[in-house]
Structures are given as structure tokens and as C-alpha cells.
Amino acid sequence: MNGTIIMVSQRALAFGGIIWGSAVATAGMTYTLLGAAVLFLISLSLAYPLSIDFTGALNFDPAPVTTFSDKFVYTPQAHDGPMSITVEFKIDCAHGRQFMNLMREVRLIHLRNGAYSWGLHEDLVRPNTFRLEMIVPSWNEHLLQKERMTKAEKELLQKAWSLHMGSVQPEERIYLSVNRELLTPRQCDCQPPTAPKSQVDFTVSRARPPRPTGAAPSPTLIALHLAALRRGLARFDNSSTSRTA
């Protein structure tokens, strides 16, 4: 949209330059300026009846702030949110077109006063049942949204609400989003083990059998050691003899 506006304005400037340049070349500078002055006076005379300033007909008187009729489980904090506000309607088929036209205005009112998301949904199970849902950033923003309402906006909301089929007005429900708790990692309640106060050697060492103290070796053990010693000496003598030969 912005690109289209820029393109049209640039072409209009180029087209106006061609027209005024041709007028100067044909009629001269004096007559061209006089013609521009006459067109300027005509545009001033048409400015008021063709004005697009519609704010003069609007009523900006603030509407009285209504309190909440429902009792909350707990009162949210100022920065708790996002908050989701829903309203359910049961509409007669004969007033369906009028209801849609009014909801277009209701959507602009809610978005203008603080809501950043707005939607109207139709129930697929219950016929002619609609649910309005809007989302505001926080609880404080929802309170400010009620304070920003003007009398004209309040009257339009009451007109839309009056199309509801029922003895009472449609009920407004307020929900607090808990997605932040779902996305927050779960915290472990257990405490980490404390470090040991003294230096501990964690190296693995082989267990050695305890040496017997005060016990004399048995004769059998002495004989086995002597036999092993003789065999070793005999092997050494044999090897030295073979090398000499």
C-alpha cells in the first residue's frame, strides 16, 4: 500500500510539472501564475464542504467506568498477562447481517483502546452462536481499556450486546495466560551436594595382602626356593658352556 501511494504521488508530480511547463511555454509566466491563483481560491472554497475531518461529529465524553460483577479467584497483578477476554452471543438469524456490521465497529473500538488481537468465532455445534475473543497485553492494560471508553463507543457496544437472545446480557469471561509457566524450565528442588572439607585421594590403588609379622618361614618353602635357585644356576652353567664350545 505504501509503495502504491509513493508511486502515484511521484507520477502526479511529474504530470503536474508537464502541465505547468506547457502552460508557461504557451501562455507565459504571468497568465500561468494568475491561473494558479484562481485554482487555489476555488480549492479553498471547496475545502470546507469536502473536508474529510470527521472528528467534529464524534463524542469524546468518557463513559462511566463499570466494575467487575464476577468474583475472581485472586486479583491479578498489574503486569500479569496476556489477558484473554471472551463474550458469547446467541444471535437470531434475522439479525445476522446487522450483528456482523456492528461487530466490525466493535473490533475497531477494542483494537483502538488497547487490544492487540481480536477475533469472532462461530460455534460449529450450536447454531447461531458466536464467541468474541480479544487479547490485551496485561491486566493493567485491560483496566485502562475500560477507562478509555467513550460514551459513543459504550452505546455502540450496548447496541451490539442487545442483539443477544436471552433475558440477560452476554457474559464476559476473563482468562489469564499461563504459557509463560509452560515455557519456563522446571526448577529442581534438590540441593547440590556440598564439597568435602578435606582433601580426598580418589586414585585407585591395588590392594596388597598384609605381610605376616613375627612368623618364621616353613622348611617346605625354604626347600622350594633352594631347588629353584639350583635350576637357575644349572641353566646358567649350560648356557655359558655352549658359548665357550
N, C-alpha and C positions, 0 to 999 in steps of 0.2 A: 504493500500500500504506500509506504513512504517513497519507494522508488518510482511509483506511478506519479505521485504528486510532484516530485522533483523533475521528472521528465516533462510533464505537462507545463509546469511553470517555466522551465527553460525554453520550451518551444514557443510559449506565449511571449516571452521576452524577445525572442528572435523575430517572431511575426510582427510584434509591435514596432521593433526597430525598422523593419522593412516598410511598414505603413507610414510611419512618421518621416522616414528618409525620403520616401516617394512624394509625400505631401510637401516637404521643404523644397525638393527639386522641381515640383510642378507649380506650386502657388507662392513659394518664397517663405522666408523666415517669419515675417510679420503676420501674414494671414494664417500661417500654421499655428503660431502661438495664440492668436485670437480664437481659433477653432478649439484648441486645447482648453482655453479658459471657459468657453461656453459649455463644453462637455463636462468640465469639472463642476460648474454650477448646476447642471442638470443632475449629476450624480449625487450632489448634496441634497437636492430637493427630494430625491428618491430614497435617501438613506434612512429616514425615519419610518416611512410606511413599509419598506422592505427589510427592516432590521431583523437580524437573527438573535437579538438579545431577548431571550425569553425569561430571564430571571425576574423581571418586574412583576410577572403574574404568579410567582411562586410565594408560598407562605413558609417563612423560615422560623416561625414561632416554635420554641421547643415544646414537645409533648410531655405530659407528666410522666415521671418515671414510675413504672409499676414494680412491685415487689414480687418475689417468687412465692407461689402458693404451695409448692411441694416442700416437704421437709427432707433435706439432704442427709445422707448417712454421716457425712462430715463436710465442712465448708472448705473448698479448695483454697490453696494459697494463690497469691496474686499472679505468679508466673507459672502456675501449673497449666499444662496443656500439651497438645492442642485439645480444644473442646469441640465436640460434635453435638449440634442441636437438631433434633428431628421433630417434625409435625406431621401427623397422619390425617388425611382427609378422606371423606366418603362423599363423592360428588354425584349429583343426578346427571343422567345423560343429556338432558335438555339444557343444562348449564355448562356442558363440557367446553364449548368454544369460549364462552365468557370467562371460565376459570383459567384457561390457558392464556388468554390475553392479560388477565390480572397477574398471573404468575410471572409473566415477562417483566412487569413493573416491580413485582416483589423481589425478583432476582437482582435487579439494578439497585434497589434500596439496600438489600443486605450486603452486596459487594461494595457499595459506596460507603457503608457505615462500619466496615472492618472485616467482613468475611473474605477469605481468600479462596474458598471453594464452595460451590453451590450446585445442587442437583435436585431434580424432580424425577421420582421413580414411580412406575405403575406396578401394582401387585398383580402377579400372574395367577394367583389362586383366588383372590377375592376381587370380583369385578368392580370397576369404577372406584377403586381405592388407590390413592396416591400418597407418597411419602416424600416430604420435603426434607432435605438434609443440607446443612451448611456447616462449615468448619471455620473456627476462629483460632488464632494462634495461642491464646491463653485465656484464663478466667478473667483477668483484668480487662482484656480486650472485649470480652462478652459484656461485661458491665458497662464499659464505655460505649458499646454499640447501642445499648438501651438508652443511654443518656443523649446520644447523637440524634435520636429520632425526632422528627418534626411532627407538628400536628397533621400536616398534609400526608406525610408518609404513614402516620398511625391510622388515619382514616382509610387510606388505601389498603392497608393490612387488614383492618376490620372488615372492609368490603369483601376481600378475598376469603377471609375466615368465615364470613356469613354464608358462603355457598356450601358449607359443610352440612351434610344431612345428619342431624342429631339434635337432641334437646340442649346440649351444652356445646361450647366451642371446642375445637380440636385440641387435644392435649399436647403440650410441648414437653419433650424429654431431653435431658442434658446428659451427655456421656463424656467421661474423661479418658483420653487415650492412655493406654499402658504399653504402647510399643517400645518406649524407652527402656522399660524394665525387661522386656523380652530380648532386646538387643544388647543389654549390658551383660558382660561375662559374669558368671556365677562366682561369688567370692567364697573361698574355703575358710571355714570357721576354725580349723585345727591350727594350733600354734606350731611353728617350726622348731625342731629340736635344738637345744642350746649346745654350744660348742664345749668340749671338755676343758676343764680348767688346767689340767696338767698335760704335758707333752706325752703322747702315747705313740709307741713304735708299732706301726701296722705291718711291718715286713714279716714275711713268712719264714720261719726257721725250722730246720729239721729237728725232730725230737731225738735226742741221743739217750740211749739206755744208761741208767746210772751205773757208775763203776763200783764194784764191790770193794769195800774198805775193810782191812784187817783180816782177810781170808787168804790162806796160802794156796798156790796152785796145786792141783791134784797130780799124782805120778803119771797117770794116763796122758794128761795134757802135756806134760814135760816130754814123755816118750814120743808123742806125735810130732812135737816141734823138732826134736833131735833127728827123727827119721827124715823129716822134710829138709833139714839142713844137710844131711848126708847125701840125699838125692841131688840136691843142688850142687854140692861140691863135686860129685861124680860126673855130672853133666859138664861142668866147667873143665875138669881134667880131660875128658874125652874130646872136647872141642879144641883145647889147646894142643893135644897130641896129634890130631888130624891136621892142624895147620902146620905143625913142625914137619910132618912127613911130606 
